[in-house]
Amino acid sequence: MLDHKLTIFYHTAKHLNTTKAAEILRISQPAVSKSIKELEREMGLTLFEREKGRLALTPAGKYLLEQSEDLIERERAITFNLQHMKEEFSGTLHIGASTTLSQYILPELLAQFRERYPQIKINLISGNTDQIEQELLNRNIQLAFIEGTPSQPDIHYIPFLKDEIVLVTSSKNTTWDSITKAQLQELKFVVREKGSGTYNIIQRHLSDAGIAINDLNQQMVIGSTEGIKQYLKYSDCYALVSIFSIRDELACGMLKIVDMDDLEITRTLYAIHKQGQIDSYAELLLRFCEQRKKIL
């Protein structure tokens, strides 16, 4: 297998940060620095230099990073295939997810996956769709789940789940049980911030229905679905949120759905990976999630 010093170099070069590399590899920061110095001594080349207190790659470092990228991926595939032969998997998988998926859908699936494969460690980062796609393109993660629409030619998009955006309010609010789209402008709304995946899909569907989102009576803008749900508990406002995000609140009677008679807002949630062969550990997780998503 690859010399551990090359693996340490790779992660340090990717992030230009020894602390981040140590976190990923689960070793100490001094161990990372020591390994880099040993590698430079063996090669007789300087791989990193410091510019204003920050790490930067030398020409030799840039070349080694380019050449080691495929070696690291190949080693992962070889290790996975050897583990498959003995049906024992171990390793680390870096994944990403946009907010709705990371908070309301993936936790249950990942807990089940870890129960089935306890030796596979998972690092999950959360962000908006654009951020997660960029992390994937930068090879910082091997798999992601997003709520945006396909837009990047270098990314392979796999339809994962169907989601519905529903109109909700406090269960104590008895003014409406169902409405038409024309009545939406009579309601007081709390909304997500511009640029979020949920905001964008709502804006597009409302526009298709002849309603400008800015024409809604927006009382408050809150940057998270959790914040919106809490706000609804203490107000007579309404919100449009993912059905996955309010399952607990519906079950305990805190919130209720108000039917929209002539407006349906749906979207596809995607699993994504870089074009080409998917990482073996990522494929294992993806197949597992595909099999278990029916319980959601």
C-alpha positions in Angstrom: 0.0 0.0 0.0 1.0 3.6 -0.3 3.6 5.1 2.0 1.7 6.9 4.8 3.9 10.0 4.2 2.4 10.4 0.8 -1.1 10.1 2.2 -0.3 12.7 4.8 1.2 15.0 2.1 -1.9 14.6 -0.1 -4.3 15.8 2.6 -2.0 18.6 3.7 -1.6 19.7 0.1 -5.3 19.6 -0.6 -6.2 21.8 2.3 -2.9 23.7 2.7 -3.5 23.2 6.5 -1.7 20.7 8.7 -4.4 21.0 11.4 -7.1 20.0 8.8 -5.0 17.1 7.5 -4.5 15.9 11.1 -8.3 16.0 11.7 -9.0 14.0 8.6 -6.4 11.4 9.3 -7.1 11.3 13.0 -3.5 11.9 14.0 -1.8 14.8 15.8 -0.7 18.0 14.0 2.9 17.5 15.0 2.8 14.1 13.4 1.7 15.6 10.2 4.5 18.2 10.3 7.1 15.5 11.1 5.9 13.3 8.2 6.1 16.2 5.7 9.7 17.0 6.8 10.7 13.4 6.5 9.2 13.2 3.0 11.0 16.4 1.9 14.2 15.0 3.3 13.8 11.7 1.4 13.1 13.5 -1.8 15.6 16.2 -1.4 12.9 18.7 -2.4 10.9 21.4 -0.7 7.2 20.7 -1.1 5.7 23.5 0.9 6.7 27.1 1.7 5.1 29.7 3.9 3.6 32.9 2.5 2.5 35.4 5.1 2.1 32.6 7.6 0.1 30.3 5.2 1.2 27.1 3.5 1.7 27.2 -0.3 2.9 24.5 -2.6 6.2 24.7 -4.4 6.3 23.6 -8.0 7.5 20.2 -6.8 4.6 20.1 -4.3 2.1 21.0 -7.1 3.5 18.2 -9.3 3.3 15.6 -6.5 -0.2 16.6 -5.6 -1.3 16.2 -9.2 0.3 12.8 -9.5 -0.9 11.5 -6.1 -4.6 12.3 -6.7 -5.2 9.2 -8.8 -2.9 7.0 -6.6 -5.0 7.8 -3.5 -8.2 7.0 -5.3 -6.7 3.8 -6.7 -5.5 2.7 -3.2 -9.0 3.2 -1.8 -10.5 1.0 -4.5 -7.9 -1.7 -4.0 -8.4 -1.6 -0.2 -12.2 -1.8 -0.6 -12.0 -4.8 -3.0 -9.7 -6.7 -0.6 -12.1 -5.9 2.3 -15.0 -7.1 0.1 -13.4 -10.5 -0.2 -13.5 -11.0 3.5 -16.7 -9.1 4.0 -15.2 -6.7 6.5 -15.1 -3.0 5.6 -13.2 -0.3 7.3 -12.1 3.2 6.1 -13.3 6.8 6.0 -15.9 8.3 3.8 -16.3 12.1 3.3 -19.8 13.1 2.2 -21.8 16.4 2.0 -25.4 17.3 2.1 -27.6 20.4 1.7 -29.6 21.5 4.7 -32.9 19.6 4.4 -31.1 16.3 3.7 -28.4 16.7 6.4 -30.9 17.6 9.1 -34.1 15.5 8.3 -33.3 12.6 6.0 -29.7 11.4 6.2 -29.3 11.0 10.0 -31.6 8.0 10.2 -30.0 6.4 7.2 -26.5 7.0 8.3 -27.2 5.6 11.8 -28.4 2.4 10.2 -25.4 2.3 7.8 -23.0 2.7 10.8 -24.8 -0.1 12.6 -24.3 -2.3 9.5 -20.7 -1.2 8.9 -19.3 0.0 12.2 -15.7 0.2 11.0 -16.5 2.7 8.2 -16.1 6.3 9.6 -18.2 9.0 8.0 -17.5 12.7 8.0 -20.5 14.8 6.9 -20.4 18.4 6.0 -23.5 20.6 5.5 -24.0 23.7 3.3 -26.1 25.0 0.5 -26.1 23.2 -2.8 -23.5 25.4 -4.5 -21.1 24.9 -1.6 -21.6 21.1 -1.6 -21.1 20.8 -5.3 -17.8 22.8 -5.1 -16.6 20.5 -2.3 -17.3 17.5 -4.6 -15.5 19.1 -7.6 -12.5 19.9 -5.3 -12.5 16.2 -4.3 -12.9 17.0 -0.7 -15.9 14.7 -0.5 -16.7 11.5 -2.4 -20.5 11.7 -2.4 -23.2 14.2 -1.7 -27.0 14.7 -1.4 -28.5 17.9 -2.6 -31.8 19.7 -3.1 -30.8 21.8 -6.1 -31.3 21.2 -9.8 -28.6 19.6 -12.1 -26.3 22.3 -13.3 -22.7 21.0 -13.3 -21.4 19.0 -16.3 -18.7 17.4 -14.2 -21.1 16.1 -11.7 -23.3 13.0 -12.1 -26.8 13.5 -10.7 -28.9 10.5 -9.5 -32.5 11.1 -8.5 -32.8 10.0 -4.9 -36.1 11.1 -3.3 -39.2 13.0 -4.2 -40.0 15.9 -1.8 -43.1 18.0 -1.4 -43.1 21.6 -0.1 -46.2 22.1 2.0 -47.9 25.1 3.6 -47.8 24.9 7.4 -48.8 27.0 10.4 -49.3 26.5 14.1 -52.0 24.0 15.0 -53.5 26.8 17.2 -54.1 28.9 14.1 -57.7 28.0 13.0 -58.3 30.6 10.2 -57.7 28.3 7.2 -57.9 24.5 6.5 -57.4 24.8 2.8 -56.8 27.7 0.4 -56.4 28.5 -3.3 -53.2 30.0 -4.7 -55.0 33.3 -5.1 -55.4 33.5 -1.3 -51.7 33.1 -0.6 -51.2 36.8 -0.6 -53.7 37.2 2.2 -51.4 35.2 4.6 -48.5 36.4 6.7 -45.4 34.5 5.8 -42.0 33.6 7.4 -39.6 32.6 4.7 -36.1 31.2 4.1 -33.3 33.5 3.0 -32.7 34.1 -0.7 -30.3 31.6 -2.3 -31.4 28.6 -0.2 -32.5 25.5 -2.2 -36.0 25.7 -0.6 -36.3 29.4 -1.4 -35.4 28.8 -5.0 -37.8 26.0 -5.6 -40.6 27.9 -4.0 -39.8 31.0 -6.1 -39.9 29.0 -9.3 -43.2 27.2 -8.6 -44.9 30.4 -7.5 -43.7 32.2 -10.6 -45.1 29.3 -12.8 -48.4 29.8 -11.0 -48.3 33.6 -11.7 -47.3 34.7 -8.2 -44.1 36.7 -7.5 -42.6 35.6 -4.2 -42.0 39.2 -3.3 -45.8 39.8 -3.5 -46.3 37.5 -0.5 -46.8 39.3 2.9 -43.3 38.4 4.3 -43.2 39.2 8.0 -39.9 37.6 8.7 -36.8 36.1 7.0 -35.1 33.3 8.9 -32.0 31.4 7.7 -33.0 27.9 8.8 -36.0 25.6 8.7 -35.6 24.9 12.4 -35.8 28.6 13.2 -38.9 28.9 11.0 -40.7 26.1 12.8 -40.0 27.6 16.2 -41.2 31.0 15.0 -44.5 29.4 13.8 -45.2 28.1 17.3 -45.5 31.6 18.7 -47.1 33.4 15.7 -50.0 33.3 13.3 -47.7 33.2 10.3 -47.4 30.5 7.6 -44.4 29.0 5.9 -43.6 26.7 3.0 -41.3 23.9 4.1 -40.3 20.4 3.1 -42.7 17.7 4.3 -39.6 15.8 5.6 -38.8 18.7 8.0 -42.0 18.7 9.9 -42.7 15.0 10.6 -42.1 15.3 14.3 -44.1 18.5 14.6 -47.1 17.0 12.8 -46.9 13.9 15.0 -47.0 15.9 18.2 -49.7 18.3 17.0 -47.5 21.4 17.1 -47.9 22.3 13.4 -50.6 21.5 10.8 -50.6 21.4 7.0 -52.9 23.7 5.1 -53.9 22.2 1.8 -53.3 24.3 -1.3 -56.1 23.3 -3.7 -54.6 24.4 -7.0 -50.9 24.6 -6.3 -48.4 21.7 -5.8 -44.8 22.3 -5.1 -42.6 19.2 -5.5 -38.9 18.7 -6.2 -36.3 15.9 -6.7 -33.6 15.4 -4.2 -30.3 14.1 -5.8 -27.4 12.0 -4.8 -24.3 13.2 -6.7 -20.7 12.2 -7.4 -18.1 13.3 -9.8 -18.4 12.1 -13.4 -16.7 8.8 -13.9 -16.2 5.8 -11.6 -17.8 6.4 -8.2 -15.7 5.9 -5.1 -16.2 2.3 -3.8 -17.1 3.3 -0.3 -19.5 6.0 -1.6 -21.2 3.4 -3.8 -21.6 1.1 -0.8 -23.4 3.9 1.1 -25.4 5.0 -1.9 -26.7 1.5 -2.5 -27.6 1.1 1.2 -29.5 4.4 1.2 -31.4 3.5 -1.9 -32.5 0.3 -0.3 -33.5 1.9 3.0 -35.1 5.1 1.8 -38.5 3.5 1.5 -38.9 3.6 5.2 -38.6 7.4 5.3 
